[in-house]
Structures are given as structure tokens and as C-alpha cells.
Amino acid sequence: MFDIIIIGSGCAGMTAAVYAVRAGKKVLLLESENFGGQIVYSPRVENFPSIKNMSGSQFASDLYDQAVDLGAEPELTKVLNVIDKGLTKTVVTEDGEYDCLSVIVATGVRHRHLDVINEDQYVGRGISYCAICDGVFFKNKNVAVVGGGNTAITDAMYLSQYCQKVYLIHRREKFRAEQKTVDILQSKPNVEFVLNSTITDLIINNEDISGVEVTNKNTCETRILDVEGLFVAIGQVPNNEIFKDLIELDDSGFIIANEDCITSVNGIFVAGDCRTKEVRQLTTAAADGAVSALAACKYINNNYN
């Protein structure tokens, strides 16, 4: 019997593990793919307090070592289901079942991809899914942003402050984003809209991206954009499918919870990008990890002691 089972080992999950074991709880940390989450694929982390420059993989490795050295028990297995038994919960995995007093869901999100050949291969080598994280590395360079929602517009606005040229590629004529924001972006001299177009190929030079091929959907004409960075902002999908019949989700599949990280089910908490929130960054994931762990500890202390 574990006190807390944490599902997901990104920054949120592993921070939750650190706080929970320091509070004297027996903690099981479950992960289906790789310990560390998406930050592992980031070549540099420069926006986390006290860290001037560190690779994402090193950040994740250090956090993992911290959690395990303190006493968290890691297990690499896929979670299939969580059963709420009232006073206890049962987490069903591919390798067996584990009982616990509370659960923290920290499954994160996955970015929607362009489905262009070799896209995955060049993540961190020109392709990014976070302008705020990686935009500064492309200062005075040409970049492209793909998407038509508020995130894409905001990313392009942010990048226009640092980059020499920003192409905004959208498959339609009109944007889903707020028109006022679109108008402000369009007025910037270093931003060019490439509408009714999709990316059909990546141009590679010396193992990094040096351009993208875009194809106009109406005319079928192709064009090469000379860019060193490609920021994909076509949405995120939370990894919450297995919880849809257990926890209350919003229309986009995110677990509904406020800053207290408390879900609709007693004894089940949520941390990180998989919950409803405005800002999804490494710092907010860490904050959620701390909050959810302390909330779970309080729940256990109030109900089982």
C-alpha cells in the first residue's frame, strides 16, 4: 500500500515526488515512456530560476536523482486505469495493480504534430513547440510559426521582438485568434503572413533546418522559406484519455482543477500541463507539483491518521 501514486514523471510529477517523500509519505512514481517528460528534448533550459544554462535532459536527470535519492520508487510501466474505491485507489498497469491512499495525475500533454517527414528527428534542431522556451536562441534569425489560434499569434508576436523575420503560416485565410491581435501582428514590418498554405517539406543543411517548403492549398504553388527555426503551434492534446470516466474534464480533455490542484474526485489530485491553466511552463509545472503533493499529504493526514 502506497500513500501516493504519481502518474507521470515530468517536472510536475517528479517535483510532487520530492515534496511527498520529504513529508514522510511512501511514494510510487509511474512513467510509461521516459522519466523527465518533454523537457528532456529541449537542448537548453535558461528560464528556470537559479539555472543559467542547462540541457533539458540534465535538468530531468538531476530532478529524477533527487526524487529517487529521497525515497521515491520509480516504475517504468503504462497505466491502464485508475479505480476509485473510496478510501483507497487502485492503479492498474500493464505489469500489475498498485493500491494507494491518493493519486496525483501528472501525465502532461503531447503537441499536435505537422506530420511532415522527419519532423520528430529535428525537434531541438530547429523545430520547437514552445516559443517562450526557445525563441531567444533564434535572435536575429529568420523563423516560421505554424498555426492560426491565439497561441500561434502570441508566439509570432513574441518572436518578432527577437528575430529578423517571422513567417506566420496558416492553412486558412482567416484566423481563430482575436482579430485585434492579428491586426497588431500584421502591422509589424518583420512579420509576413503566409495564408492558405501548409508545410510540405523540411529543408536540411548540416543536420539542422535551413528552410521549409510551403504549398498553397488553392494554387498548389510551392515556395521555399529560408528559416532556421520552425515553431509549431497547432494545439496540444492532454494525456488524459484513461481518466475521462473518472475525473471531470473540460471540452478539450484537460482535467478541471484550480491552483489548488484538487480534482472532482476525493483523493485524486492533478499537476502540470494536463490540468486547466493559462500558463504551461517548467516553473508552473514545478509549482503544481509542490501544491498537489502538499494537498495529497493534507488529505491523507486528515482522513487516515
VMD Tcl script that draws the C-alpha trace (Angstrom):
set ca {
  {0.00 0.00 0.00}
  {1.45 3.33 -1.08}
  {0.46 6.67 0.37}
  {0.65 8.43 -3.00}
  {0.96 7.13 -6.54}
  {2.10 9.74 -9.06}
  {1.24 9.05 -12.69}
  {3.74 10.82 -14.92}
  {7.34 11.82 -14.33}
  {7.74 15.22 -15.94}
  {8.75 18.25 -13.93}
  {5.35 18.31 -12.17}
  {5.33 14.62 -11.27}
  {8.91 14.47 -10.05}
  {8.56 17.70 -8.04}
  {5.45 16.18 -6.43}
  {7.52 13.12 -5.56}
  {10.21 15.27 -3.92}
  {7.69 17.09 -1.75}
  {5.72 13.96 -0.87}
  {8.67 11.86 0.25}
  {10.07 14.79 2.22}
  {6.72 14.84 4.02}
  {7.27 11.23 5.02}
  {4.96 9.57 2.51}
  {5.56 6.32 0.67}
  {5.52 7.30 -3.00}
  {5.37 5.32 -6.25}
  {6.32 7.23 -9.41}
  {4.90 5.65 -12.57}
  {6.06 6.51 -16.09}
  {5.20 4.87 -19.41}
  {7.89 6.32 -21.70}
  {10.87 8.23 -20.32}
  {11.48 9.78 -16.94}
  {11.66 13.54 -17.32}
  {8.83 14.34 -19.72}
  {9.05 16.70 -22.68}
  {11.80 18.87 -21.20}
  {14.23 16.04 -21.96}
  {14.11 17.06 -25.64}
  {14.92 20.73 -25.03}
  {18.57 21.47 -25.85}
  {18.78 24.31 -23.32}
  {16.90 25.47 -20.24}
  {17.54 29.12 -19.40}
  {14.23 30.29 -17.91}
  {14.13 28.28 -14.69}
  {15.11 30.18 -11.50}
  {18.77 29.72 -10.49}
  {19.64 27.82 -13.69}
  {21.61 29.96 -16.13}
  {22.04 27.30 -18.76}
  {21.38 23.56 -18.65}
  {20.19 20.95 -21.10}
  {16.68 19.66 -20.61}
  {17.97 16.12 -20.25}
  {20.37 17.18 -17.47}
  {17.56 19.05 -15.69}
  {15.34 15.97 -15.82}
  {18.16 13.66 -14.74}
  {19.01 15.81 -11.72}
  {15.36 16.04 -10.65}
  {14.93 12.28 -11.08}
  {18.03 11.59 -8.95}
  {16.77 13.98 -6.29}
  {13.37 12.28 -6.07}
  {14.77 8.73 -6.05}
  {17.56 9.53 -3.59}
  {14.95 10.91 -1.20}
  {12.97 7.67 -1.41}
  {10.50 7.79 -4.30}
  {10.11 4.41 -6.00}
  {10.20 4.69 -9.82}
  {8.48 2.16 -12.06}
  {8.52 2.16 -15.86}
  {5.10 0.86 -16.90}
  {1.97 2.05 -18.66}
  {-1.08 2.94 -16.57}
  {-4.27 1.42 -17.96}
  {-6.87 2.51 -15.41}
  {-7.46 4.07 -12.01}
  {-10.22 2.60 -9.84}
  {-11.72 4.75 -7.10}
  {-12.60 2.51 -4.14}
  {-13.46 5.36 -1.82}
  {-10.92 5.13 0.99}
  {-8.33 3.67 -1.37}
  {-7.47 3.80 -5.06}
  {-6.17 1.05 -7.31}
  {-3.88 1.94 -10.22}
  {-3.95 -0.73 -12.91}
  {-0.84 -1.00 -15.09}
  {0.47 -3.35 -17.76}
  {2.59 -5.04 -15.12}
  {0.13 -5.31 -12.25}
  {-2.02 -3.37 -9.81}
  {-0.96 -0.98 -7.06}
  {-3.08 0.24 -4.14}
  {-2.74 3.66 -2.59}
  {-4.47 6.27 -0.45}
  {-4.25 9.06 -3.04}
  {-3.26 9.67 -6.65}
  {-1.57 12.60 -8.38}
  {-2.14 12.75 -12.14}
  {0.79 14.45 -13.89}
  {0.51 12.95 -17.36}
  {1.27 16.16 -19.26}
  {0.34 16.90 -22.85}
  {1.56 15.97 -26.27}
  {1.89 18.53 -29.03}
  {-0.04 18.11 -32.24}
  {2.47 17.48 -35.00}
  {2.56 18.61 -38.60}
  {3.01 15.06 -39.88}
  {5.88 16.19 -42.11}
  {8.59 13.66 -42.90}
  {11.46 13.78 -40.35}
  {9.60 16.17 -38.05}
  {10.42 14.18 -34.90}
  {14.05 13.86 -35.92}
  {14.61 17.62 -35.90}
  {12.91 18.55 -32.64}
  {15.56 20.58 -30.81}
  {17.49 21.06 -34.05}
  {15.32 23.79 -35.50}
  {11.84 22.57 -34.61}
  {10.28 23.75 -31.35}
  {6.84 23.63 -29.79}
  {7.49 26.45 -27.32}
  {8.40 29.96 -28.48}
  {8.81 31.27 -24.94}
  {11.21 28.42 -24.13}
  {13.36 28.52 -27.24}
  {12.69 31.81 -29.05}
  {15.69 33.62 -27.61}
  {18.02 31.08 -29.25}
  {16.95 32.42 -32.67}
  {17.79 36.06 -32.05}
  {18.37 37.95 -35.32}
  {17.47 34.88 -37.37}
  {14.56 34.02 -39.66}
  {11.86 31.77 -38.22}
  {8.42 30.46 -39.08}
  {5.39 29.88 -36.88}
  {2.64 27.44 -37.88}
  {-0.90 27.84 -36.61}
  {-3.98 30.02 -36.61}
  {-5.05 30.26 -32.98}
  {-4.17 32.59 -30.15}
  {-1.06 30.59 -29.28}
  {0.38 30.93 -32.79}
  {-0.34 34.67 -32.89}
  {1.16 35.18 -29.44}
  {4.22 33.14 -30.38}
  {4.74 35.15 -33.57}
  {4.34 38.40 -31.62}
  {6.90 37.25 -29.08}
  {9.38 36.09 -31.72}
  {9.05 39.35 -33.68}
  {10.88 41.06 -30.82}
  {14.00 38.92 -31.30}
  {14.00 37.57 -34.82}
  {14.95 39.28 -38.04}
  {11.98 37.83 -39.90}
  {8.91 35.89 -38.78}
  {6.70 34.00 -41.22}
  {3.26 33.04 -39.92}
  {1.97 30.03 -41.84}
  {-1.72 29.20 -41.63}
  {-3.73 26.72 -43.65}
  {-6.74 29.02 -43.89}
  {-7.46 32.61 -44.90}
  {-8.90 33.60 -41.53}
  {-7.53 33.09 -38.05}
  {-9.22 31.65 -34.98}
  {-7.32 34.15 -32.86}
  {-8.67 37.52 -31.75}
  {-8.79 39.86 -34.73}
  {-7.31 42.81 -32.83}
  {-4.21 40.78 -32.00}
  {-3.97 39.58 -35.59}
  {-4.11 43.18 -36.83}
  {-1.35 44.26 -34.46}
  {0.86 41.39 -35.58}
  {0.22 42.07 -39.26}
  {1.34 45.68 -38.83}
  {4.82 44.63 -37.70}
  {7.38 45.20 -40.50}
  {9.29 41.98 -39.88}
  {6.22 39.68 -39.92}
  {4.82 38.12 -43.10}
  {1.60 36.12 -43.28}
  {1.66 33.01 -45.48}
  {-2.00 32.03 -45.72}
  {-3.91 29.13 -47.26}
  {-0.66 27.21 -47.04}
  {0.79 24.14 -45.37}
  {4.34 22.92 -44.82}
  {5.09 20.06 -47.18}
  {8.81 19.52 -46.62}
  {11.76 20.44 -44.42}
  {14.99 21.77 -45.93}
  {18.02 20.40 -44.09}
  {21.59 21.68 -44.08}
  {24.35 20.26 -41.86}
  {21.85 18.28 -39.78}
  {19.78 21.36 -38.92}
  {16.78 23.03 -40.51}
  {17.65 25.73 -43.03}
  {14.21 26.21 -44.58}
  {10.72 24.90 -45.14}
  {8.72 24.21 -48.27}
  {5.18 25.58 -48.15}
  {2.42 24.75 -50.61}
  {-0.55 26.99 -51.30}
  {-3.72 24.91 -51.00}
  {-5.58 26.94 -53.62}
  {-2.94 27.29 -56.34}
  {-0.72 24.27 -55.50}
  {2.28 26.57 -55.90}
  {5.29 25.83 -53.70}
  {7.66 28.26 -52.05}
  {10.84 27.87 -50.01}
  {11.14 29.98 -46.86}
  {14.70 30.39 -45.59}
  {14.31 29.87 -41.84}
  {16.47 28.36 -39.12}
  {13.64 27.88 -36.66}
  {10.17 26.37 -37.03}
  {7.70 26.86 -34.17}
  {4.69 24.55 -34.30}
  {1.62 25.97 -32.54}
  {-1.31 23.90 -33.77}
  {-2.53 22.78 -30.38}
  {-1.86 20.39 -27.53}
  {-3.59 17.18 -26.55}
  {-3.67 16.26 -22.84}
  {-2.79 12.68 -21.98}
  {-5.98 12.18 -20.01}
  {-7.92 9.66 -22.09}
  {-7.95 6.95 -19.42}
  {-9.45 9.35 -16.86}
  {-12.47 10.50 -18.88}
  {-14.90 8.29 -16.95}
  {-13.32 9.04 -13.58}
  {-12.39 12.73 -13.32}
  {-14.20 15.79 -14.66}
  {-12.54 17.05 -17.85}
  {-13.20 20.18 -19.90}
  {-14.21 20.10 -23.57}
  {-10.56 19.88 -24.65}
  {-9.79 16.96 -22.36}
  {-7.90 18.84 -19.63}
  {-8.58 17.87 -16.01}
  {-10.62 20.60 -14.37}
  {-8.78 21.98 -11.34}
  {-7.79 25.36 -9.96}
  {-4.46 26.40 -8.46}
  {-5.15 24.06 -5.51}
  {-4.78 21.08 -7.90}
  {-7.87 19.38 -6.43}
  {-9.96 17.39 -8.92}
  {-13.62 16.37 -8.85}
  {-12.73 13.08 -7.08}
  {-11.69 12.98 -3.43}
  {-8.14 11.78 -3.08}
  {-7.17 12.41 -6.69}
  {-5.07 15.47 -7.49}
  {-3.57 16.87 -10.69}
  {-0.34 18.67 -11.52}
  {1.21 20.23 -14.58}
  {0.17 20.77 -18.16}
  {-2.66 18.20 -18.12}
  {-4.86 20.44 -15.96}
  {-6.84 23.54 -16.90}
  {-4.48 26.52 -16.65}
  {-3.33 29.63 -18.50}
  {0.45 29.20 -18.40}
  {2.22 25.93 -19.15}
  {5.90 26.35 -18.33}
  {8.56 24.48 -16.39}
  {8.14 26.82 -13.42}
  {4.36 26.38 -13.27}
  {4.77 22.60 -13.53}
  {7.12 22.66 -10.56}
  {4.66 24.83 -8.63}
  {1.82 22.40 -9.38}
  {3.98 19.51 -8.23}
  {4.56 21.14 -4.86}
  {0.93 22.19 -4.42}
  {-0.53 18.81 -5.41}
  {1.86 16.88 -3.17}
  {1.10 19.03 -0.15}
  {-2.63 18.78 -0.89}
  {-2.38 14.99 -1.11}
  {-0.43 14.86 2.17}
  {-3.03 17.04 3.88}
  {-5.80 14.79 2.52}
  {-4.09 11.67 3.87}
  {-3.31 13.22 7.25}
  {-6.91 14.39 7.66}
  {-8.54 11.13 6.60}
  {-6.24 8.31 7.72}
  {-4.50 9.47 10.89}
}
mol new
graphics top color blue
foreach p $ca { graphics top sphere $p radius 0.5 }
foreach p [lrange $ca 0 end-1] q [lrange $ca 1 end] { graphics top cylinder $p $q radius 0.2 }
display resetview
